[in-house]
Amino acid sequence: MTNENQWETSAGALLKKEIFERRSEATWEHFANVLQVHYLRASRQNPETPKRPLSKNDLHYIHETRFRKSPVISEKDFDEFWQWFGKVLHRIRHSKPFHELWLDGFIYGFISKRRSEEILRRETPGTLLIRFSEQKAGKLAVASVKCATSMPREFTSIKHVLIEEGTSVPEYLSKKSNLAWMVRTCTEFNPSHSVEAKEHKDAVIGRFLSSSTQEDPAEGYDLDD
């Protein structure tokens, strides 16, 4: 049986074989369809009634950021893509707290830094959105609304912080007293809006935490990605 450490390599090889089928190139449409099936299988979802398929927005993000909107995907393109996406999918599949938060929409995931700022500028200070880092494969970035002290609301800024290696999302958020509200994205294939709801972090992550967890006002370190 393939163990967790070997999964990323074997899953990538299987997906590549299914996409290219002895060809050196594949159309984006074929690539996206096969990727969707592979993702649903890897994330342990029923393909007939998935809780969170890759949405049209997710696929558009992948096509734009990983393949520069090319209509044709080469094997080389795939290899570069899998170096990033393989680690993302590994996290979704193998981390239980993350897997549940992902399926419920509390991990926004496939969204650019710019787009996350557009969404958060309409929100109150302490609101956060969790996305995949575009430069650091498999890492998570927390974008949050930070209001300058004694400044009007229009001077609100968005802060981006990378979650430290080895720290789960519940552990990280439980120690950040400045972060309170989690943006929940729509989990449908064809979402009608970007934000489904906003819920307090305690209601979302409480079931994953022990009673000994203490808050830490420190905010972490800034992220350029």
LODREN-661702 format. One record per atom (N, C-alpha, C): residue in one letter; x, y, z. Coordinates in steps of 0.2 Angstrom, whole numbers, padded with zeros to 4 digits, always signed. Layout:
AXYZ/...
//
This chain:
M+0004-0006+0000/M+0000+0000+0000/M+0004+0006+0000/T+0003+0011-0004/T+0007+0017-0005/T+0006+0021+0002/N+0011+0023+0005/N+0011+0027+0011/N+0010+0034+0009/E+0009+0038+0014/E+0008+0046+0013/E+0014+0049+0010/N+0020+0047+0011/N+0026+0051+0008/N+0026+0049+0001/Q+0024+0043-0001/Q+0025+0041-0008/Q+0019+0043-0012/W+0013+0045-0009/W+0007+0047-0013/W+0008+0052-0018/E+0011+0057-0016/E+0012+0063-0021/E+0015+0061-0028/T+0020+0057-0027/T+0024+0055-0033/T+0019+0050-0037/S+0016+0045-0034/S+0012+0040-0038/S+0006+0043-0040/A+0003+0048-0037/A-0003+0051-0039/A-0002+0055-0045/G+0004+0059-0045/G+0006+0063-0051/G+0007+0059-0057/A+0010+0053-0056/A+0012+0049-0062/A+0005+0046-0065/L+0001+0044-0061/L-0006+0041-0063/L-0010+0047-0067/L-0010+0053-0064/L-0014+0058-0067/L-0011+0060-0074/K-0004+0060-0074/K-0001+0062-0080/K-0002+0057-0086/K-0002+0050-0084/K-0004+0045-0089/K-0011+0046-0091/E-0016+0047-0087/E-0023+0048-0088/E-0024+0054-0093/I-0020+0059-0092/I-0021+0065-0096/I-0018+0064-0103/F-0012+0062-0104/F-0009+0062-0110/F-0010+0055-0114/E-0011+0050-0111/E-0012+0044-0115/E-0008+0043-0121/R-0002+0043-0120/R+0003+0042-0125/R+0004+0048-0130/R+0001+0053-0128/R+0002+0059-0132/R+0007+0064-0128/S+0010+0069-0132/S+0014+0074-0129/S+0010+0080-0126/E+0004+0081-0129/E+0000+0087-0127/E-0007+0085-0126/A-0011+0089-0123/A-0018+0088-0121/A-0021+0095-0122/T-0027+0095-0124/T-0031+0102-0124/T-0032+0104-0116/W-0033+0110-0115/W-0035+0112-0108/W-0042+0109-0106/E-0047+0109-0110/E-0053+0106-0109/E-0052+0098-0106/H-0048+0094-0110/H-0047+0088-0108/H-0043+0087-0101/F-0038+0092-0101/F-0034+0092-0095/F-0039+0093-0088/A-0043+0099-0089/A-0047+0101-0084/A-0052+0095-0081/N-0055+0092-0086/N-0060+0086-0085/N-0056+0081-0081/V-0050+0079-0083/V-0047+0073-0080/V-0044+0075-0073/L-0042+0081-0073/L-0040+0084-0066/L-0046+0084-0061/Q-0052+0086-0063/Q-0057+0086-0059/Q-0059+0079-0056/V-0059+0074-0060/V-0060+0067-0058/V-0055+0065-0053/H-0048+0066-0055/H-0043+0065-0050/H-0043+0068-0044/Y-0045+0075-0044/Y-0046+0078-0038/Y-0051+0076-0033/L-0057+0074-0036/L-0062+0071-0032/L-0060+0065-0029/R-0057+0061-0033/R-0055+0054-0030/R-0050+0055-0024/A-0045+0060-0026/A-0040+0061-0021/A-0042+0064-0014/S-0047+0068-0015/S-0050+0072-0009/S-0056+0068-0006/R-0057+0061-0008/R-0061+0056-0005/R-0068+0059-0005/Q-0070+0061-0011/Q-0077+0063-0012/Q-0081+0059-0017/N-0087+0058-0016/N-0092+0055-0021/N-0092+0059-0027/P-0090+0056-0033/P-0090+0060-0039/P-0097+0062-0041/E-0102+0058-0039/E-0109+0059-0041/E-0112+0065-0037/T-0110+0065-0031/T-0113+0071-0027/T-0107+0074-0022/P-0102+0077-0026/P-0097+0080-0022/P-0099+0086-0018/K-0095+0086-0012/K-0097+0091-0007/K-0093+0098-0010/R-0087+0097-0012/R-0084+0103-0015/R-0079+0101-0021/P-0082+0101-0027/P-0078+0100-0033/P-0074+0106-0034/L-0069+0105-0039/L-0065+0111-0041/L-0070+0116-0045/S-0071+0122-0043/S-0076+0126-0046/S-0074+0129-0052/K-0078+0132-0056/K-0076+0136-0062/K-0071+0141-0061/N-0071+0144-0055/N-0067+0149-0053/N-0060+0146-0051/D-0060+0140-0048/D-0054+0137-0046/D-0050+0135-0053/L-0054+0132-0058/L-0051+0130-0064/L-0048+0136-0068/H-0052+0141-0068/H-0049+0147-0071/H-0043+0150-0068/Y-0043+0150-0061/Y-0037+0152-0058/Y-0031+0147-0060/I-0032+0141-0060/I-0026+0136-0062/I-0024+0137-0069/H-0029+0138-0073/H-0027+0139-0080/H-0023+0146-0081/E-0025+0151-0078/E-0022+0157-0079/E-0015+0158-0075/T-0015+0155-0069/T-0008+0156-0066/T-0003+0151-0067/R-0005+0145-0069/R-0001+0139-0070/R+0001+0138-0077/F-0004+0140-0081/F-0003+0138-0089/F-0004+0144-0093/R-0004+0150-0090/R-0005+0157-0094/R-0010+0156-0099/K-0016+0153-0097/K-0022+0152-0102/K-0020+0149-0108/S-0015+0145-0109/S-0014+0141-0115/S-0019+0136-0116/P-0021+0136-0123/P-0026+0131-0125/P-0024+0124-0125/V-0017+0123-0125/V-0014+0116-0125/V-0009+0115-0120/I-0009+0110-0116/I-0005+0108-0111/I+0000+0103-0113/S+0007+0104-0112/S+0012+0099-0113/S+0014+0095-0107/E+0017+0090-0108/E+0020+0086-0103/E+0024+0090-0098/K+0028+0094-0101/K+0033+0098-0097/K+0029+0103-0093/D+0023+0106-0096/D+0019+0110-0092/D+0016+0107-0086/F+0014+0101-0087/F+0011+0097-0082/F+0016+0096-0076/D+0022+0094-0078/D+0027+0092-0073/D+0028+0099-0068/E+0029+0104-0071/E+0029+0111-0067/E+0023+0112-0063/F+0017+0111-0066/F+0011+0112-0062/F+0011+0107-0056/W+0013+0101-0057/W+0012+0096-0052/W+0017+0097-0046/Q+0022+0100-0047/Q+0027+0102-0042/Q+0023+0107-0037/W+0018+0111-0039/W+0014+0115-0035/W+0008+0112-0033/F+0004+0109-0038/F-0003+0107-0036/F-0002+0100-0032/G+0003+0096-0033/G+0004+0090-0030/G+0004+0091-0022/K+0008+0096-0020/K+0008+0097-0013/K+0002+0100-0010/V-0002+0104-0014/V-0008+0107-0012/V-0013+0101-0011/L-0014+0096-0016/L-0018+0091-0015/L-0016+0086-0010/H-0010+0085-0009/H-0007+0081-0003/H-0010+0084+0003/R-0010+0090+0004/R-0012+0093+0010/R-0020+0092+0011/I-0024+0093+0006/I-0031+0092+0006/I-0032+0085+0008/R-0029+0080+0005/R-0030+0073+0006/R-0028+0071+0013/H-0022+0073+0016/H-0019+0069+0021/H-0020+0073+0028/S-0022+0079+0028/S-0023+0083+0034/S-0030+0083+0036/K-0032+0080+0041/K-0039+0079+0043/K-0042+0086+0045/P-0039+0090+0049/P-0043+0096+0050/P-0043+0100+0044/F-0038+0100+0040/F-0038+0104+0034/F-0043+0102+0029/H-0043+0095+0028/H-0048+0092+0024/H-0055+0094+0025/E-0057+0094+0032/E-0064+0096+0034/E-0065+0103+0032/L-0060+0108+0034/L-0061+0115+0033/L-0061+0116+0026/W-0058+0113+0022/W-0058+0114+0014/W-0065+0112+0011/L-0067+0106+0013/L-0074+0104+0011/L-0079+0108+0013/D-0079+0111+0019/D-0084+0116+0021/D-0083+0123+0018/G-0078+0124+0015/G-0077+0131+0012/G-0073+0136+0016/F-0071+0134+0021/F-0067+0139+0026/F-0060+0140+0024/I-0057+0136+0019/I-0051+0137+0016/I-0053+0140+0009/Y-0052+0146+0007/Y-0053+0149+0001/Y-0049+0145-0005/G-0043+0145-0004/G-0038+0141-0008/G-0036+0144-0014/F-0039+0143-0020/F-0037+0145-0026/F-0039+0152-0028/I-0035+0157-0025/I-0037+0164-0026/I-0030+0168-0026/S-0030+0173-0030/S-0024+0177-0030/S-0023+0182-0024/K-0018+0184-0023/K-0017+0189-0018/K-0021+0195-0019/R-0021+0198-0026/R-0025+0204-0028/R-0032+0203-0027/R-0035+0197-0029/R-0042+0195-0028/R-0044+0195-0021/S-0040+0192-0017/S-0041+0191-0010/S-0042+0198-0007/E-0038+0203-0009/E-0038+0210-0006/E-0045+0213-0008/E-0047+0212-0014/E-0053+0215-0017/E-0059+0212-0013/I-0059+0206-0011/I-0064+0203-0007/I-0064+0206+0000/L-0058+0206+0003/L-0058+0208+0010/L-0058+0216+0012/R-0057+0220+0007/R-0058+0227+0008/R-0065+0229+0009/R-0070+0225+0008/R-0077+0226+0010/R-0079+0223+0017/E-0074+0220+0020/E-0075+0217+0027/E-0072+0221+0032/T-0074+0219+0038/T-0072+0223+0044/T-0066+0220+0047/P-0062+0224+0051/P-0056+0222+0054/P-0056+0216+0057/G-0051+0211+0057/G-0051+0205+0060/G-0054+0199+0056/T-0057+0201+0050/T-0059+0196+0045/T-0053+0193+0041/L-0053+0187+0040/L-0048+0183+0037/L-0050+0179+0031/L-0046+0177+0027/L-0047+0173+0021/L-0040+0169+0020/I-0041+0162+0019/I-0035+0158+0019/I-0034+0155+0012/R-0028+0156+0009/R-0027+0154+0002/R-0021+0150+0001/F-0020+0147-0004/F-0014+0143-0006/F-0008+0148-0008/S-0003+0148-0005/S+0003+0152-0008/S+0004+0151-0015/E+0005+0156-0019/E+0007+0155-0026/E+0014+0153-0027/Q+0019+0155-0023/Q+0026+0154-0024/Q+0028+0148-0020/K+0026+0147-0014/K+0028+0142-0010/K+0023+0136-0010/A+0025+0131-0014/A+0020+0125-0015/A+0018+0122-0008/G+0011+0121-0008/G+0009+0118-0002/G+0008+0122+0004/K+0010+0128+0004/K+0010+0133+0010/K+0003+0137+0010/L+0001+0139+0016/L-0005+0143+0016/L-0003+0150+0018/A-0007+0155+0015/A-0006+0162+0017/A-0013+0164+0020/V-0012+0168+0025/V-0018+0171+0028/V-0018+0178+0027/A-0024+0180+0023/A-0025+0187+0021/A-0030+0190+0026/S-0029+0195+0029/S-0033+0198+0034/S-0034+0206+0034/V-0040+0208+0037/V-0041+0215+0037/V-0038+0218+0043/K-0034+0223+0042/K-0030+0226+0048/K-0032+0234+0047/C-0035+0237+0052/C-0036+0244+0052/C-0031+0248+0056/A-0029+0253+0053/A-0023+0257+0057/A-0027+0260+0063/T-0023+0260+0068/T-0025+0264+0074/T-0027+0271+0073/S-0033+0273+0076/S-0035+0280+0076/S-0036+0282+0069/M-0037+0278+0064/M-0038+0280+0057/M-0045+0278+0054/P-0047+0282+0049/P-0054+0281+0047/P-0054+0274+0043/R-0060+0271+0042/R-0061+0264+0039/R-0057+0264+0032/E-0058+0270+0028/E-0055+0269+0022/E-0047+0268+0021/F-0044+0269+0027/F-0037+0267+0027/F-0035+0260+0029/T-0041+0256+0030/T-0040+0249+0031/T-0035+0246+0026/S-0030+0242+0029/S-0025+0238+0024/S-0026+0231+0025/I-0024+0227+0020/I-0024+0220+0020/I-0017+0217+0022/K-0016+0213+0027/K-0010+0210+0029/K-0010+0202+0026/H-0004+0200+0024/H-0003+0193+0021/H+0002+0190+0026/V+0000+0184+0029/V+0005+0181+0033/V+0005+0173+0031/L+0011+0171+0031/L+0012+0164+0029/L+0012+0159+0036/I+0008+0154+0036/I+0007+0150+0042/I+0014+0146+0042/E+0016+0145+0048/E+0023+0142+0049/E+0022+0135+0048/E+0027+0132+0045/E+0028+0124+0044/E+0026+0120+0050/G+0022+0115+0050/G+0021+0111+0055/G+0015+0114+0060/T+0012+0119+0058/T+0007+0122+0062/T+0000+0122+0058/S-0005+0119+0061/S-0011+0118+0058/S-0015+0124+0058/V-0020+0125+0054/V-0024+0131+0053/V-0028+0132+0060/P-0031+0127+0063/P-0034+0128+0070/P-0029+0131+0075/E-0023+0128+0075/E-0018+0130+0080/E-0016+0137+0079/Y-0015+0139+0072/Y-0013+0145+0071/Y-0018+0151+0073/L-0024+0149+0071/L-0029+0154+0072/L-0031+0155+0079/S-0031+0150+0083/S-0032+0150+0090/S-0028+0154+0094/K-0022+0156+0091/K-0017+0160+0095/K-0017+0167+0092/K-0021+0169+0088/K-0021+0175+0085/K-0027+0179+0087/S-0026+0183+0093/S-0032+0187+0095/S-0035+0192+0091/N-0030+0194+0086/N-0032+0200+0081/N-0037+0197+0075/L-0037+0190+0075/L-0041+0187+0069/L-0047+0184+0072/A-0053+0186+0069/A-0059+0184+0072/A-0064+0180+0067/W-0065+0183+0061/W-0070+0181+0057/W-0067+0177+0051/M-0070+0171+0049/M-0067+0168+0044/M-0072+0168+0038/V-0069+0170+0032/V-0073+0170+0026/V-0075+0163+0023/R-0081+0162+0022/R-0083+0155+0019/R-0085+0156+0012/T-0081+0152+0007/T-0082+0153+0000/T-0088+0148-0002/C-0091+0149-0007/C-0096+0145-0010/C-0093+0139-0013/T-0095+0133-0011/T-0092+0126-0013/T-0095+0123-0019/E-0100+0127-0023/E-0103+0124-0029/E-0098+0124-0035/F-0099+0120-0040/F-0095+0120-0046/F-0096+0127-0049/N-0102+0130-0050/N-0103+0136-0053/N-0106+0141-0048/P-0101+0144-0044/P-0103+0148-0038/P-0106+0155-0041/S-0112+0157-0038/S-0115+0163-0039/S-0112+0169-0036/H-0108+0168-0031/H-0105+0174-0027/H-0098+0171-0024/S-0094+0176-0022/S-0088+0174-0020/S-0088+0172-0012/V-0092+0175-0008/V-0092+0174-0001/V-0099+0171+0001/E-0099+0165+0003/E-0105+0162+0005/E-0108+0164+0012/A-0103+0165+0017/A-0104+0168+0023/A-0098+0170+0027/K-0099+0172+0033/K-0093+0174+0037/K-0095+0171+0044/E-0091+0167+0047/E-0092+0164+0054/E-0086+0166+0058/H-0088+0166+0065/H-0082+0167+0070/H-0078+0161+0070/K-0072+0162+0071/K-0067+0157+0071/K-0068+0152+0076/D-0070+0154+0082/D-0071+0149+0088/D-0077+0144+0086/A-0082+0146+0082/A-0087+0141+0080/A-0084+0136+0075/V-0079+0138+0071/V-0077+0134+0065/V-0071+0130+0068/I-0066+0132+0072/I-0061+0128+0073/I-0061+0125+0080/G-0066+0127+0084/G-0066+0124+0091/G-0066+0117+0092/R-0069+0113+0087/R-0069+0106+0088/R-0062+0102+0087/F-0058+0106+0084/F-0051+0104+0083/F-0046+0105+0088/L-0048+0109+0093/L-0043+0111+0098/L-0044+0108+0105/S-0038+0108+0109/S-0039+0106+0116/S-0040+0112+0120/S-0042+0111+0126/S-0044+0116+0130/S-0038+0120+0133/S-0032+0118+0132/S-0026+0121+0134/S-0023+0126+0129/T-0026+0127+0124/T-0024+0132+0119/T-0024+0139+0121/Q-0019+0143+0120/Q-0019+0150+0123/Q-0018+0154+0117/E-0021+0160+0117/E-0020+0165+0112/E-0014+0169+0113/D-0011+0171+0107/D-0005+0174+0106/D-0006+0180+0102/P-0006+0187+0104/P-0007+0192+0100/P-0002+0193+0094/A+0003+0190+0094/A+0008+0191+0089/A+0005+0189+0082/E+0006+0192+0077/E+0003+0192+0070/E+0007+0187+0065/G+0013+0185+0067/G+0017+0181+0062/G+0021+0186+0058/Y+0023+0183+0052/Y+0028+0187+0048/Y+0025+0188+0041/D+0026+0194+0038/D+0023+0196+0032/D+0025+0192+0026/L+0021+0192+0021/L+0022+0188+0015/L+0022+0192+0009/D+0026+0191+0005/D+0026+0195-0002/D+0022+0191-0007/D+0021+0185-0006/D+0017+0181-0011/D+0010+0182-0010/
//
